[in-house]
Amino acid sequence: MADEPIDLAAAREQTLEVIRKEYPPLLTSAHVAELMQCTIWEVRDQVHRGELPAVRWGQQFRFFREEVLAVLLNRPAGPGGADG
């Protein structure tokens, strides 16, 4: 039985649909950390380095879901990127 090639574009769109259904339009640092599979501290570091757009909400950050998704989609694949 031959392995069929994976349609990465379709898989990406399905994943985006699920994220848009499961996450609110305005995200907390914990939401973003979960999406990015990292710690809250790493999310905050990325904000301070200007790598991740955020809005100050008192002493906390909030993130627009679509901006976070745009950052994730534009990261290179591989070590340190979207797949690493």
SULMO-V337998 format. One record per backbone hydrogen bond with DSSP energy under -0.5 kcal/mol. NH is the residue of the N-H (numbers start at 1). CO is the residue of the C=O. If there is no record, write none. Layout:
NH,CO ; NH,CO
This chain:
8,6 ; 11,7 ; 12,8 ; 13,9 ; 14,10 ; 15,11 ; 16,12 ; 17,13 ; 18,14 ; 19,15 ; 20,16 ; 21,17 ; 22,18 ; 23,19 ; 27,25 ; 27,63 ; 32,28 ; 33,29 ; 34,30 ; 35,31 ; 36,32 ; 37,33 ; 38,33 ; 43,39 ; 44,40 ; 45,41 ; 46,42 ; 47,43 ; 48,44 ; 49,45 ; 50,47 ; 51,46 ; 52,46 ; 55,62 ; 57,60 ; 60,57 ; 62,55 ; 63,27 ; 65,25 ; 65,63 ; 67,64 ; 68,64 ; 69,65 ; 70,66 ; 71,67 ; 72,68 ; 73,69 ; 74,70 ; 75,72 ; 81,78 ; 82,76 ; 84,78 ; 84,81
